[in-house]
């Protein structure tokens, strides 16, 4: 009889089958984890000679055509003077558990499964099982015992795999259907666009060989399908087990959903889920996220297995709307439901954070699965600044003073811990000059210990029954709440562990408050570390110029491939001009008139046009003058903090059948300059004002100095390359297909100079000069 093999850890198996009760907040600090390790080691040091710790165990359990290959490590295997064997499972907890503690069943199940494997390995007829709980922050412990026979353990093991079997059988059935459907799948368009076949072949080759690919492919070539289709083909051949389609913006996630939907319509059998941010997924509009206040968290683990099975059996493409429908049906938290389902899916569409950010990455993804999973990184130019942000951390003084006062008469230990951190900031403030600008501090050796102490007290308070109520006074008047500060502290402690020569520490005074920041200068090493377990990364964008910079900043290895796909479009489709005005900050006033006149000239032909500015203030100045000089031209202006419906309304105004000209004013690097698709006559022309340089400031200058000292051109790394990326993205909104035509005006005299001109695409090089 042929058995389908299911490899699974003891912990994953018993957590699936025996988890019950409510979804509890995950306040597990790094201090608590370190304390848990210390507790395990403390107990294991008490073992006598002949006792063993961290014993690796493995067995096979057949069940109805399935062969479960189960493995794990038990904490202790002890032998008594009479030769009796005891298996010990150690758990560190905030408080010793009550008799009805819901998690105890999972802990017992884990210990019993280890006991079962040991009985088989040592040919025992019975064994003693010891479950030891130790309270963190002290040595108080409680041990529970059971004596079990091999016969009882055999029944237990059989019932456990039987509980997991429906899920396993669904996955086995689905895998067979998926692979056969992929083998039969054809490219969903009549023909490849110019360059698209070459790009898709490079993606396939990279996945097959297990290397990374850095691909610059022009806007309009069909990058989404060019990466998804070959990655799926490799999956159908067993060379990959799954894929993540990673994006920085919602609009790119929608494009990936549309592409997969097209393949599903052609018969593809694939489980695909889109993970939506928690605040957008949540059913509750306001209030505290807790089991007491949310029916979707209460009893979550009693219902989640049925919810996941139901959705997987009936759906292929699981969007936010689909997830919400099943979450309401089964009364489970929609966000946690999406995460739990993601582990069972073939493809996951989500933000970069779920792979690269250590704070929220999908931590339960097994290493074996990672080694067979492909990362498709859309608009990969965004990964540099996003990575730098993920790996930096900062804290300010004010929240600790507020917490010190708030808990003074309620939780003296927490108040004292907050006071100690506040005292550190008081001393730090004295090292800053009067203007408070960019005062450097050495690596703060004493701060991690203070934050660890605060973290333990904060975690204990957050897990206490009174945590939902403000300790005293008005919570909003007190500033940041305890939970926000706790997470900020966790991020700082996590960053201390990765701190190396690629970081700098600085302190400055902002609006009267002291800020300390661990600033990541070069994210390449950590981006590489977070992704190194995966089979292959395909990093692609229309604007990876220069490719050497993006390879350097995202941690490319020497063996990784690079590819530049030429544009499939003709130079004649672009009408490119340069307006040689100065848009430098001090000379902007003089540029207002020439910019308005050039915009009037651009809009002389009826159509839809967009102009992008480096700031809202600059945009507003030009807009006011333009509206005054040329009131006959209809205009539309991007405002700060636009809602989703307002953004959609802005874009919807760019209709191909507009009866008169429309000129939209928008911000360079903003929501309308990247990832927006306005094909055909929805957009007839674009003006880009300025070369996109980031605003001169402390952090950009730190980057400049760092890269200059590393033997690179610091100004280009800190300012020019990130700036020109925005320019190319904005200009890329114009030509989206072989039938599109349009006008581009580059408004800045620097476009005529090195290095800016060299960074322009080939099809923009033959420009006219506006005099």
C-alpha atoms as one frame of an Amber mdcrd trajectory, in Angstrom:
protein
   0.000   0.000   0.000   1.294   3.444  -0.936   1.378   5.925   1.947   1.427
   9.708   1.498   4.105  11.001   3.879   3.257  13.813   6.311   6.336  15.222
   8.069   5.381  17.193  11.168   6.880  18.190  14.500   5.403  16.930  17.764
   4.595  20.481  18.800   2.810  21.401  15.554   0.801  18.161  15.652  -0.456
  18.521  19.225  -1.090  22.261  18.932  -3.354  21.645  15.932  -5.294  18.836
  17.612  -5.450  19.976  21.248  -5.358  23.802  21.254  -8.528  25.231  22.747
  -9.855  28.350  24.371  -9.485  31.997  23.459  -6.988  33.939  21.396  -4.712
  35.532  23.974  -2.580  38.617  23.370   0.969  37.667  22.392   2.993  39.712
  24.867   6.035  37.471  24.709   9.034  39.682  25.285  12.619  38.866  24.400
  13.311  39.084  28.127  10.674  36.410  28.778  12.148  34.153  26.086  15.646
  34.574  27.483  14.268  33.836  30.954  12.535  30.727  29.589  15.854  29.450
  28.202  17.562  30.180  31.520  14.817  28.285  33.414  15.194  25.227  31.153
  18.960  25.250  31.678  18.583  25.755  35.443  16.373  22.662  35.796  18.469
  20.562  33.412  21.613  21.336  35.439  19.988  19.509  38.351  19.834  16.260
  36.358  22.040  13.497  37.744  24.532  11.402  35.827  22.778   9.206  33.284
  19.913  11.648  32.772  19.718  13.207  29.300  18.508  16.607  28.077  17.250
  17.854  24.667  16.805  14.305  23.333  15.902  14.132  19.633  13.023  11.701
  18.964  11.391  10.479  15.765   8.791   7.877  14.806   6.370   6.898  12.043
   2.616   6.480  12.607   0.455   5.093   9.746  -3.193   6.150   9.448  -5.630
   5.489   6.571  -3.196   5.872   3.677  -1.082   8.485   5.465   2.301   7.955
   7.071   2.950  10.543   9.774   6.687  11.156  10.304   6.703  12.847  13.699
   9.786  14.298  15.387  10.855  16.665  18.163  13.113  17.142  21.188  12.023
  16.336  24.720  13.458  18.508  27.513  14.551  15.648  29.743  14.820  11.855
  29.829  15.437  10.749  33.424  16.272   7.326  34.850  15.424   6.504  38.487
  17.467   4.330  40.859  14.986   1.524  40.239  15.508   1.852  36.473  12.116
   3.517  35.916  12.128   6.044  33.048  10.591   9.539  33.285  10.150  12.004
  30.397  10.028  15.669  31.463   8.480  18.615  29.644   9.415  22.065  31.069
   7.260  25.176  30.578   8.109  28.700  31.779   5.070  30.868  32.584   4.224
  34.348  33.821   2.126  32.810  36.593   1.778  29.179  37.683  -1.299  27.846
  35.849  -4.700  27.430  37.440  -6.225  23.905  37.453  -8.502  24.776  34.488
  -5.712  26.400  32.420  -6.662  25.793  28.737  -3.108  25.369  27.499  -2.346
  22.518  29.893  -3.941  19.931  27.591  -1.526  20.872  24.787   1.438  20.639
  27.176   0.364  17.201  28.394  -0.173  16.062  24.801   3.345  17.142  23.839
   4.830  15.223  26.783   2.698  12.148  26.076   3.761  12.040  22.426   7.408
  12.118  23.506   6.605   9.354  26.020   5.076   7.259  23.226   8.195   7.533
  21.034  10.502   6.741  23.977   8.491   3.631  24.863   8.844   2.404  21.282
  12.567   3.221  21.091  13.391   1.615  24.466  10.803  -1.182  24.296   9.129
  -0.022  27.528   5.699  -1.188  28.667   5.109   1.890  30.833   6.678   5.286
  31.583   6.314   8.225  33.953   5.468  11.636  32.467   6.465  14.809  34.316
   5.126  18.241  33.379   7.021  21.048  35.150   5.885  24.675  35.251   8.325
  27.351  36.444   7.316  30.941  37.121   9.463  33.478  35.313  11.219  35.984
  37.531  11.579  33.465  40.344  12.270  29.834  41.050   8.702  28.910  42.065
   7.790  25.702  40.282   5.076  23.086  40.123   5.456  19.543  38.792   2.590
  17.310  37.691   2.969  13.549  37.135   1.239  10.785  35.227   2.058   7.089
  34.922   1.003   5.724  31.532   1.274   2.362  29.773   2.395   1.746  26.220
  -1.119   0.551  25.383  -2.583   3.863  26.585   0.029   5.817  24.622  -0.696
   3.835  21.461  -4.371   4.803  21.716  -3.386   8.421  22.395  -1.007   8.576
  19.387  -3.579   7.010  17.073  -6.305   9.431  18.200  -3.926  12.379  17.801
  -3.014  11.637  14.185  -6.683  10.849  13.494  -7.494  14.384  14.672  -4.987
  15.816  12.205  -5.874  13.429   9.356  -8.788  15.392   7.734  -6.493  18.391
   7.268  -3.627  16.190   5.989  -5.899  14.324   3.569  -7.227  17.582   2.151
  -3.643  18.795   1.610  -2.602  15.531  -0.097  -5.618  15.605  -2.429  -5.074
  19.233  -3.220  -1.344  18.779  -3.951  -2.112  16.134  -6.588  -4.779  18.326
  -8.225  -2.509  21.389  -8.048   0.497  19.741  -9.687  -1.476  18.176 -12.525
  -3.276  21.488 -13.186   0.043  23.374 -13.296   1.503  20.884 -15.771  -1.496
  21.478 -18.046  -1.403  25.268 -17.610  -0.609  27.424 -20.636   0.548  31.050
 -20.733  -2.700  33.042 -20.374  -2.086  35.444 -23.286  -1.965  34.715 -27.024
   1.713  35.699 -27.191   4.562  36.966 -25.038   5.412  40.648 -25.258   8.882
  41.543 -26.485  11.328  40.661 -23.691   8.659  38.941 -21.589   9.608  35.381
 -22.585  13.269  36.085 -21.799  12.281  37.471 -18.371  10.023  34.492 -17.584
  12.794  32.074 -18.620  15.259  33.818 -16.287  12.789  33.517 -13.396  12.290
  29.801 -14.094  16.045  29.157 -14.334  16.673  31.019 -11.040  14.015  29.000
  -9.182  15.243  25.686 -10.616  18.843  26.479  -9.622  17.886  27.941  -6.240
  19.572  31.312  -6.778  18.318  34.895  -6.597  17.492  37.114  -9.569  17.617
  40.913  -9.754  15.548  41.975 -12.748  14.893  45.428 -14.126  11.940  45.079
 -16.463  10.144  48.088 -17.952   6.671  49.206 -16.972   4.069  47.616 -19.217
   5.921  44.371 -19.958   3.649  42.376 -17.633   6.034  41.745 -14.725   3.415
  40.149 -12.468   2.581  37.332 -14.887   6.243  37.073 -16.002   7.196  36.071
 -12.460   4.118  34.149 -11.293   3.790  31.843 -14.311   7.368  30.436 -14.348
   7.431  30.138 -10.531   4.221  28.074 -10.688   5.662  25.905 -13.468   8.666
  25.137 -11.228   6.228  24.272  -8.421   4.359  21.853 -10.675   7.634  20.046
 -11.325   8.271  19.652  -7.596  11.147  22.154  -7.590   9.284  24.491  -5.207
   6.554  23.950  -2.615   5.073  27.436  -2.500   5.569  31.110  -3.154   5.140
  34.497  -1.515   4.240  37.467  -3.704   5.572  40.411  -1.690   4.515  44.007
  -2.266   4.872  47.432  -0.683   1.481  48.785  -1.736  -2.129  47.568  -1.871
  -2.434  48.290  -5.599   0.320  45.746  -6.370  -1.429  43.116  -4.248  -4.577
  43.660  -6.319  -2.556  43.194  -9.537  -1.222  39.868  -8.217  -4.763  38.759
  -7.293  -5.978  39.630 -10.800  -3.125  37.678 -12.431  -3.764  34.591 -10.306
  -7.504  34.917 -10.940  -6.792  34.760 -14.666  -4.824  31.516 -14.189  -7.542
  30.033 -11.963 -10.057  30.715 -14.760  -7.860  28.530 -16.997  -8.107  25.586
 -14.609  -5.276  26.183 -12.164  -5.926  24.524  -8.777  -4.114  26.683  -6.236
  -4.776  27.820  -2.676  -3.924  31.540  -2.605  -4.479  33.966   0.250  -4.003
  37.723   0.581  -3.011  38.918   4.047  -4.520  42.297   4.897  -3.160  44.510
   7.671  -4.750  43.860  11.068  -6.371  47.296  11.403  -8.077  46.913   8.007
  -9.121  43.291   8.580 -10.566  43.754  12.088 -14.378  43.673  12.444 -14.267
  45.997  15.457 -14.172  49.680  14.609 -12.825  50.671  18.006 -12.053  49.337
  21.457  -9.490  47.073  23.071  -8.482  43.894  21.234  -9.107  41.214  23.878
 -11.114  38.024  24.351 -13.317  39.806  26.881 -14.373  42.511  24.427 -14.346
  40.592  21.136 -16.470  37.487  20.432 -14.153  36.610  17.534 -11.219  36.085
  19.929 -13.170  34.269  22.620 -13.064  30.516  21.984 -10.984  31.094  18.808
  -9.045  27.807  19.073 -12.250  25.799  19.533 -13.399  26.874  16.050 -10.326
  27.708  13.974  -9.597  24.209  12.582 -13.125  23.911  11.199 -12.916  27.418
   9.728  -9.627  26.699   7.926 -10.869  23.366   6.551 -14.138  24.911   5.378
 -12.416  27.735   3.479  -9.729  25.503   1.943 -12.336  22.997   0.753 -14.480
  25.609  -0.979 -12.180  28.461  -2.058  -9.092  28.931  -4.207  -8.431  32.707
  -4.143  -8.944  33.933  -0.579  -9.179  37.730  -0.656 -10.064  39.989   2.260
 -13.757  39.736   1.324 -13.677  35.916   1.247 -11.768  35.704   4.543 -14.241
  38.076   6.203 -17.192  35.958   5.053 -15.783  32.724   6.515 -14.537  34.501
   9.657 -18.060  35.730  10.403 -19.532  32.316   9.635 -17.192  30.568  12.109
 -16.881  33.532  14.508 -13.081  33.774  14.420 -10.751  36.794  14.306 -10.307
  37.550  10.567  -6.677  38.633  10.843  -5.482  35.640  12.876  -7.633  33.409
  10.654  -5.771  34.707   7.583  -2.394  33.989   9.227  -3.392  30.462  10.269
  -4.700  29.738   6.762  -1.567  31.189   5.136   0.529  28.329   6.517  -1.699
  25.915   4.566  -1.689  27.817   1.246   0.445  27.353  -1.861   0.778  31.088
  -2.484   0.578  34.075  -0.144   0.178  37.668  -1.318   1.293  40.050   1.408
   3.429  42.997   2.460   7.232  42.755   2.666   6.922  42.765   6.467   5.736
  39.168   6.708   9.115  37.933   5.456  11.701  40.631   6.206  10.493  42.312
   9.411  11.472  40.322  12.535   8.614  41.939  14.490   5.798  40.424  12.417
   7.296  37.754  10.160   5.489  34.425   9.807   7.537  32.783  12.546   5.812
  29.377  12.401   6.932  28.734   8.833   9.114  25.593   9.138  12.696  25.761
   7.859  12.028  22.776   5.584   9.118  24.639   3.962  11.221  27.799   3.575
  13.884  25.882   1.690  11.250  25.030  -0.924   9.532  28.419  -1.097  10.099
  31.202  -3.645   9.894  34.933  -2.861   8.613  37.174  -5.662   9.480  40.722
  -4.569   7.467  43.282  -6.545   8.668  46.901  -6.885  11.859  45.773  -5.159
  13.349  49.293  -5.206  11.121  49.971  -2.165  12.908  47.289  -0.160  15.948
  49.484   0.608  14.198  52.189   2.629  11.619  49.756   3.990  14.441  47.492
   5.210  16.244  50.399   6.829  13.031  51.302   8.653  12.372  47.687   9.761
  15.820  47.336  11.305  15.993  50.726  13.045  14.457  51.503  16.422  13.820
  54.577  18.542  12.487  55.514  21.957  11.541  58.832  23.526  11.563  59.931
  27.153   8.003  61.238  27.647   6.106  57.882  27.650   8.319  56.500  30.443
   7.689  59.554  32.633   3.957  59.177  31.982   4.014  55.463  32.920   6.108
  56.170  36.014   3.381  58.534  37.243   0.456  56.441  35.977   1.434  53.276
  37.883   3.004  54.901  40.942   0.270  53.842  43.363  -0.931  50.791  41.432
   2.105  48.787  40.325   5.217  49.953  42.154   7.572  47.573  40.340   6.420
  48.787  36.908   6.574  52.422  38.036  10.130  51.917  39.315  11.196  50.220
  36.052   9.773  53.125  34.018  11.493  55.597  36.364  14.879  53.941  35.749
  14.483  54.303  31.970  13.299  57.891  32.409  16.428  58.633  34.474  18.581
  57.330  31.600  16.894  59.828  29.268  17.362  62.687  31.766  21.102  61.981
  31.723  21.041  61.702  27.932  19.295  65.088  27.641  22.199  66.730  29.463
  24.612  65.563  26.750  22.619  67.337  24.020  23.393  70.910  23.005  20.845
  73.700  23.296  19.615  73.301  19.718  19.305  69.539  20.305  20.458  68.687
  16.772  22.273  65.473  16.039  24.055  64.871  19.281  25.941  61.608  19.016
  26.062  59.177  21.834  28.166  56.069  22.182  26.459  52.692  22.172  24.241
  52.889  25.298  25.673  49.945  27.234  23.420  50.348  30.274  20.106  50.738
  28.396  19.389  47.088  27.369  19.387  45.928  30.999  17.003  48.740  32.002
  14.685  47.900  29.104  14.744  44.156  29.907  13.650  44.930  33.469  10.901
  47.269  32.242   9.769  44.690  29.677   9.277  41.926  32.256   7.198  44.202
  34.518   5.170  45.538  31.584   4.456  42.017  30.308   3.232  40.919  33.754
   0.952  43.972  33.937  -0.424  43.453  30.424  -1.304  39.838  31.237  -3.037
  40.750  34.491  -6.865  40.945  34.608  -6.727  44.700  35.297  -4.701  45.420
  32.135  -7.756  46.541  30.164  -8.407  49.422  32.543  -6.261  52.577  32.764
  -4.344  52.575  36.022  -5.309  56.109  36.849  -6.332  59.310  35.121  -7.305
  59.656  31.484  -5.399  57.209  29.256  -5.321  59.601  26.292  -3.978  62.457
  28.434  -1.221  60.153  29.678   0.204  59.858  26.138   1.281  56.498  24.750
  -0.327  53.524  26.473   1.598  50.714  28.102   1.052  48.354  25.164   2.524
  50.816  22.640   5.553  51.440  24.838   5.990  47.702  25.440   6.160  47.020
  21.682   8.546  49.953  21.115  10.812  48.561  23.847  10.669  45.090  22.282
  11.728  46.560  18.953  14.647  48.374  20.599  15.793  45.218  22.423  15.545
  43.212  19.206  17.588  45.854  17.388  20.293  45.805  20.059  20.841  42.130
  19.141  21.531  42.973  15.471  23.494  46.159  16.184  26.884  46.175  14.442
  29.098  48.433  12.339  26.169  49.034   9.973  24.380  51.067  12.680  24.877
  54.424  14.326  23.339  55.671  17.585  22.175  59.264  17.876  20.165  61.316
  20.302  18.362  64.570  19.610  15.760  66.797  21.204  12.490  67.001  19.270
   9.786  69.393  20.415  11.169  69.300  23.939  11.371  65.500  24.157  14.562
  63.442  24.005  14.775  60.757  21.327  17.352  57.978  21.119  17.600  56.121
  17.797  19.498  53.043  16.686  19.687  53.941  12.982  20.363  51.216  10.444
  22.594  52.665   7.733  22.873  49.588   5.523  20.007  47.028   5.566  21.654
  44.635   3.077  23.032  42.173   5.650  19.770  41.793   7.575  17.649  41.586
   4.413  19.913  38.767   3.278  19.696  37.031   6.673  15.885  37.144   6.757
  15.605  35.668   3.242  18.554  33.254   3.156  16.495  30.194   4.183  14.212
  30.513   1.138  14.874  28.705  -2.105  15.015  31.744  -4.351  14.278  35.470
  -4.363  13.109  37.165  -7.549  13.521  40.918  -6.981  12.003  42.902  -9.836
  11.064  46.475 -10.662  10.992  48.932 -13.544  13.437  51.116 -11.606  16.427
  49.149 -10.339  18.801  51.793 -11.753  21.687  51.443 -11.289  21.441  47.701
 -10.770  24.744  47.618  -8.847  23.303  49.937  -6.183  20.209  47.786  -5.604
  22.220  44.552  -5.575  24.521  46.126  -3.015  21.719  47.482  -0.809  19.574
  44.328  -0.757  22.367  41.876  -0.029  23.018  40.171  -3.367  25.511  37.311
  -3.426  28.104  36.913  -6.155  26.291  33.949  -7.708  22.954  35.778  -7.955
  21.775  36.638 -11.467  21.052  40.096 -12.886  18.807  40.857 -15.830  17.873
  44.071 -17.615  14.956  43.624 -19.994  14.857  46.232 -22.787  11.647  48.169
 -23.241   9.132  46.550 -25.610   7.971  50.014 -26.645   9.306  52.303 -29.385
  11.080  55.603 -28.717   8.482  57.270 -30.918   5.815  56.562 -28.278   7.443
  59.134 -25.996   7.737  62.854 -26.673  10.354  63.867 -24.089  11.373  67.440
 -23.240  13.573  69.021 -20.584  12.656  72.381 -19.054  16.004  73.670 -17.677
  14.743  75.588 -14.632  16.202  75.364 -11.141  13.868  73.677  -8.669  16.402
  73.937  -5.826  14.750  75.110  -2.628  16.173  78.650  -2.636  15.286  79.238
  -6.304  11.783  77.797  -6.396  10.076  81.169  -6.386  11.690  81.995  -9.741
  10.554  78.648 -11.208   6.815  79.146 -10.598   6.121  81.164 -13.767   8.103
  78.958 -16.195   6.495  75.826 -14.709   2.972  77.237 -15.139   3.686  78.240
 -18.745   5.144  74.817 -19.536   2.066  73.134 -18.008  -0.171  75.338 -20.142
   1.824  74.297 -23.205   1.634  70.615 -22.290  -2.138  70.751 -21.837  -2.745
  72.636 -25.085  -3.694  69.292 -26.653  -6.882  67.896 -25.123  -6.200  65.000
 -22.783  -5.434  63.884 -19.232  -2.193  65.034 -17.594  -0.350  64.635 -14.288
   2.358  66.835 -12.801   4.447  65.604  -9.855   6.151  67.891  -7.299   8.783
  67.134  -4.644   6.597  68.590  -1.850   3.052  69.659  -1.047   4.209  73.224
  -0.419   5.810  73.493  -3.872   2.724  71.872  -5.430   0.445  74.380  -3.731
   2.521  77.371  -4.864   2.473  76.311  -8.527  -1.178  75.305  -8.383  -2.322
  78.684  -6.997  -0.423  80.608  -9.684  -1.575  78.257 -12.467  -5.224  78.499
 -11.391  -4.905  82.289 -11.382  -3.173  82.536 -14.804  -5.076  79.761 -16.596
  -8.475  79.343 -14.899  -9.904  77.738 -18.038  -7.886  74.513 -17.491  -9.757
  72.047 -15.198  -7.505  70.827 -12.362  -7.476  68.196  -9.640  -5.207  68.340
  -6.576  -3.875  65.534  -4.355  -4.429  66.398  -0.700  -2.659  65.073   2.379
  -4.135  62.012   4.103  -6.577  61.047   1.348  -8.942  58.208   2.237  -9.290
  55.115   0.038 -12.525  56.397  -1.603 -10.890  59.801  -2.222  -7.906  58.150
  -3.923 -10.207  56.045  -6.077 -12.208  59.154  -6.980  -9.033  61.017  -7.978
  -7.952  58.214 -10.335 -11.480  57.656 -11.685 -11.497  61.276 -12.901  -8.882
  60.319 -15.496 -11.390  58.891 -17.975 -10.476  58.209 -21.614 -13.640  60.013
 -22.750 -13.206  63.227 -20.739 -14.911  66.037 -22.708 -12.154  68.501 -21.805
  -8.554  68.557 -20.616  -7.787  67.537 -17.016  -4.561  68.397 -15.166  -3.850
  66.572 -11.908  -1.368  67.939  -9.338   0.316  65.201  -7.280   3.358  64.537
  -5.094   6.467  62.774  -6.380   6.987  59.509  -4.511   3.374  59.586  -3.306
   0.386  57.316  -3.834  -0.230  58.369  -7.463   3.353  58.249  -8.734   3.914
  54.497  -8.322   1.877  51.353  -8.983  -0.937  53.321 -10.630  -2.146  52.083
 -14.022  -3.755  54.659 -16.355  -3.513  53.030 -19.812  -4.390  54.514 -23.186
  -6.097  57.909 -23.159  -6.562  57.826 -19.398  -3.157  59.574 -19.291  -1.623
  61.587 -22.148   1.222  63.414 -20.477   3.373  63.725 -17.358   5.576  66.477
 -15.986   8.100  65.637 -13.268   9.315  68.651 -11.319  12.766  68.186  -9.797
  15.143  65.230  -9.624  13.389  63.738  -6.586  16.222  64.133  -4.089  15.167
  63.310  -0.521  14.999  66.311   1.788  18.393  67.206   3.211  18.429  66.119
   6.838  20.298  64.444   9.627  19.715  60.829   8.596  20.380  61.363   4.887
  23.655  63.075   5.753  24.562  60.191   8.047  23.987  57.825   5.124  26.109
  60.027   2.888  29.029  59.963   5.347  28.713  56.216   5.946  28.803  55.234
   2.278  31.517  57.777   1.483  33.707  56.233   4.193  32.938  52.789   2.690
  34.533  53.854  -0.619  31.284  54.569  -2.461  29.822  57.830  -3.748  27.988
  58.856  -0.590  25.882  61.598  -2.202  24.657  59.252  -4.944  23.797  56.486
  -2.439  22.015  58.808  -0.006  20.336  61.227  -2.401  20.688  60.720  -6.166
  19.695  57.057  -6.631  16.640  57.152  -4.308  15.565  60.450  -5.904  15.864
  59.360  -9.514  13.956  56.185  -8.695  10.932  58.393  -7.898  11.375  60.264
 -11.194  11.461  57.051 -13.233   8.447  55.653 -11.380   6.403  58.796 -12.036
   7.349  58.857 -15.709   6.538  55.152 -15.946   2.837  55.919 -15.401   2.607
  57.124 -19.016   3.307  54.311 -21.509   1.607  51.054 -20.493   1.068  49.278
 -23.841   2.231  49.180 -27.454  -0.583  51.551 -28.486   0.077  54.274 -25.880
   1.635  57.624 -26.766   2.394  60.576 -24.557   4.383  63.616 -23.490   6.956
  63.762 -20.695   8.464  67.020 -19.451  11.407  66.776 -17.052  11.526  70.122
 -15.282  15.003  70.675 -13.800  18.326  71.791 -15.278  20.063  68.867 -13.538
  18.515  66.449 -16.038  21.084  67.827 -18.481  23.986  66.954 -16.160  25.863
  63.881 -14.882  24.790  61.629 -13.154  21.105  62.444 -13.650  21.092  62.216
 -17.439  22.914  58.850 -17.356  20.186  57.429 -15.117  17.399  58.227 -17.597
  16.060  55.300 -19.672  17.337  54.979 -23.247  13.940  55.943 -24.663  14.085
  59.282 -22.803  17.584  60.259 -23.957  16.601  61.927 -27.249  14.847  64.842
 -25.558  13.999  68.323 -26.776  15.097  71.380 -24.826  12.345  73.838 -23.883
  13.746  77.376 -24.140
